Amino acid sequence: QVQLVESGGGLVQAGGSLRLSCAVSGRTFSSYAMGWFRQAPGKEREFAAYISWNGGSTYYADSVKGRFTISRDNAKNTVYLQMNSLKVEDTAVYYCARKSATGQGYDYWGQGTQVTVSS
């Protein structure tokens, strides 16, 4: 069974940085594209970043473009989200997810890690 576990969240001041990690179990981690999503209080979940199976392609929501960097280390079965120049509006629970191989959605999700940015 595929499991995803996020870590690295916490409290940070505006302008600061955090690096989130997502450890993924499973034999075929490297063959799946991955994404990061976030959900702020009172808001719906939104897409943040995407990375292809081999790390050769990335895509970002406009709200994080230029500040966040998604990467992966398939040898470590881990996906990262480096977050720089954090803003208060980045405060959310951040989730990693595995891209479905047969559809447009994501089929496995982590439990989430809280990121709180203070002004």
C-alpha positions as CSV (number, residue, x, y, z in Angstrom):
1,Q,0.0,0.0,0.0
2,V,1.3,3.4,-0.9
3,Q,1.8,5.8,2.0
4,L,2.9,9.5,2.0
5,V,4.2,11.2,5.1
6,E,4.8,15.0,5.1
7,S,7.2,16.7,7.5
8,G,9.0,20.0,7.9
9,G,6.2,22.3,8.6
10,G,6.1,24.7,11.5
11,L,6.1,28.4,12.5
12,V,8.1,30.9,10.4
13,Q,8.2,34.6,10.1
14,A,7.2,36.3,6.8
15,G,10.1,36.4,4.5
16,G,11.6,33.2,5.9
17,S,12.0,29.8,4.5
18,L,10.9,26.2,5.1
19,R,11.6,23.0,3.3
20,L,8.8,20.4,3.4
21,S,9.5,16.7,2.8
22,C,7.3,14.0,1.7
23,A,8.5,10.4,2.2
24,V,6.7,7.9,0.0
25,S,6.5,4.2,0.4
26,G,6.0,1.9,-2.5
27,R,8.1,0.1,-5.1
28,T,7.3,2.4,-8.0
29,F,7.8,5.8,-6.5
30,S,10.0,6.9,-9.3
31,S,7.4,6.2,-12.0
32,Y,4.8,8.6,-10.6
33,A,4.5,12.3,-10.9
34,M,3.9,14.1,-7.6
35,G,2.3,17.3,-6.5
36,W,2.0,19.6,-3.5
37,F,-1.3,21.1,-2.5
38,R,-2.3,23.3,0.3
39,Q,-5.5,24.2,2.2
40,A,-5.8,27.4,4.2
41,P,-8.4,27.9,6.9
42,G,-11.8,28.4,5.5
43,K,-10.6,27.8,1.9
44,E,-10.7,24.9,-0.5
45,R,-7.6,22.9,-1.3
46,E,-5.5,24.4,-4.0
47,F,-2.7,23.2,-6.2
48,A,0.7,24.5,-5.5
49,A,3.4,22.6,-7.4
50,Y,3.9,19.6,-9.7
51,I,6.9,17.5,-10.6
52,S,7.1,14.8,-13.3
53,W,8.2,11.3,-12.6
54,N,11.9,11.9,-13.4
55,G,12.0,15.5,-12.2
56,G,12.4,16.9,-15.7
57,S,9.3,19.0,-15.6
58,T,7.8,21.2,-12.9
59,Y,4.8,23.4,-12.8
60,Y,3.7,25.9,-10.2
61,A,0.6,27.9,-9.3
62,D,1.0,31.6,-10.0
63,S,0.6,32.2,-6.3
64,V,3.9,30.4,-5.5
65,K,5.9,30.8,-8.7
66,G,9.3,32.2,-8.2
67,R,9.2,31.5,-4.4
68,F,8.7,27.7,-4.2
69,T,10.7,25.0,-5.7
70,I,9.6,21.4,-6.0
71,S,12.2,18.7,-6.3
72,R,12.5,15.0,-5.8
73,D,15.1,12.4,-4.9
74,N,13.9,9.1,-6.2
75,A,16.8,7.2,-4.5
76,K,15.4,8.5,-1.1
77,N,11.7,8.1,-2.2
78,T,11.2,11.7,-1.2
79,V,9.7,14.8,-2.7
80,Y,10.6,18.3,-1.4
81,L,9.0,21.7,-1.4
82,Q,11.5,24.5,-0.8
83,M,9.5,27.5,0.3
84,N,11.3,30.9,0.3
85,S,10.0,34.4,0.8
86,L,7.1,33.1,2.7
87,K,4.0,35.3,3.1
88,V,1.3,35.2,5.6
89,E,-1.1,34.0,2.9
90,D,1.0,30.9,2.6
91,T,-0.3,29.7,5.9
92,A,-2.0,26.4,5.3
93,V,-1.9,22.7,5.7
94,Y,0.4,21.4,3.0
95,Y,-0.2,18.0,1.4
96,C,1.8,15.9,-0.9
97,A,0.0,13.6,-3.4
98,R,0.7,11.1,-6.0
99,K,-0.5,11.8,-9.5
100,S,-2.9,9.2,-10.8
101,A,-1.5,7.2,-13.7
102,T,-4.9,6.8,-15.4
103,G,-6.6,10.1,-14.7
104,Q,-6.1,13.8,-14.2
105,G,-6.4,13.6,-10.4
106,Y,-4.3,12.3,-7.5
107,D,-4.8,9.0,-6.0
108,Y,-2.8,9.0,-2.8
109,W,-2.4,11.8,-0.2
110,G,-0.4,12.4,2.8
111,Q,-1.8,13.5,6.2
112,G,-0.6,17.1,5.8
113,T,1.8,19.3,7.6
114,Q,1.0,22.7,9.0
115,V,2.8,25.8,7.9
116,T,2.1,29.0,9.7
117,V,3.7,32.2,8.6
118,S,3.6,35.1,11.0
119,S,3.9,38.8,10.2
